[in-house]
Amino acid sequence: MIVDAYINSYEELYTLERIAQIIPSNLNAWSPYGFTLERNGVLVESRLDPGFKLPLPRTNPRQKLVSPALEAAYDRLPKQSQLLLLEDWYAPSNYTAIAHCHRASITSHP
C-alpha cells in the first residue's frame, strides 16, 4: 500500500497530442470540451470572440495575449495549435473530450 502511494506504475500523463494518438480510428472527429484545473472545470474555448454567452466558466485566450499583434497571430493559427497553446497556458489536470463517428464507421460485434 505504501509503495503504491509513491510509485504508481499505471499512471500516465495525458496531453492533447497523446489523446489524439489513442483515439480509435473509427472516430471521425474529436475535440476537447473541458479542462479540469485543480478543483474547478472550464469549457474549452479557443476563439477570441466566441459570439455567444454561456453562464459557465471557460478558457479565455484573450487573457493570455498582451497585445493586438499577439491576438492577430493567435487568431491566424489553426485550431489544433490554438488548443495546444490553451493546454500550455492552463495546464489541465484532466480532460473531457467529445468524439463523433459516422454510423457507417461503427462495426457490430456478436
N, C-alpha and C positions, 0 to 999 in steps of 0.2 A: 504494500500500500504506500509506503514512504517512497519507494523507488518510482512508482507510477506518478506520484505527485510532482516529482522533479524531472523525470526522464520519460516522456510520453513518446514512444516511437511511432505512434499512429497519427500524430499531429502534422498537418501540412498547412503552410501559409498559402492562401489562395489570393490571386490577383485577377484583374480583368483579363489579362493575357492568358493566364493559366486556365481560367474558366472557359475561355474561347477554345482552348486546346482539348478540353474534356467534354464539350457539348457533343452529343451524338450527331452523327452525320445526317440523320433523317429530319433534324430540326432545320427549317429553312431560314429562320431568323431568331435572334435573341438580343436582349438589351438589358443592362442593369436598370432596375426600377427603384431600388432603395439601398442606402448605406446605413449601417449601424455605427454610430460614433459614440464610443464609451457606453452610456446608458440610454442615449436617445437615437431615434431613427429619423432619417430625412429622405425625401424623394430625390431622385437624381434628375437634375435639370441642367442641361449643358448650354441652353440658349441664353443669350444675353438679355433678350426681350421676349419672354415666353408669350406675352399677349393674352394670358388668362390668369385669373386669380384663384388660388386654392387656399383654403384655411389650414393648410398643413405646412410644416417646416420643410424646406427643400434646399438643395445646394444653390449657391448664388455665385457664379463665376465672376460677376462684376465686382464683388468684394475683394477679389484677389488681383484684379487688374488695376494698376495705379495710373494709367494714362490712356488717352484716346487712341494712341498708336498701338498700345498693347491690346486694347479692346478690338481694334480693327484686325490686328494679326490673329487674335484668338478666333474671331468670327470667320476668318477665311480658312481655318483648319478643318479638316474632315472630322466628322462626328466622333470617330474612334479616337483620334488624337485629343479631342476635347475631353472625352471620357477618361482617358489616361491621365490628363492633367488634373481633372477633378479627383481622381483616385490619389494622386500625389499630394494634392492640397489638403484633402480631408482625411487621409489615412484611415479608411474604414476598418472596423474590426469584423464586420460581417456584410454580406451582400444579399440582396433579393433580386432575382432576375425574372424576366418574362421571356418565354420562348414560344415560337409558333412553328407549326408544321402543317403542310397541306395534307388533306385526308388521304390522298393517293400515296403519300410517303409512309403512312402507318402500315406496318405489316402485322398481320394477326398471327397469334401463336395458339396451337391447340391446347 
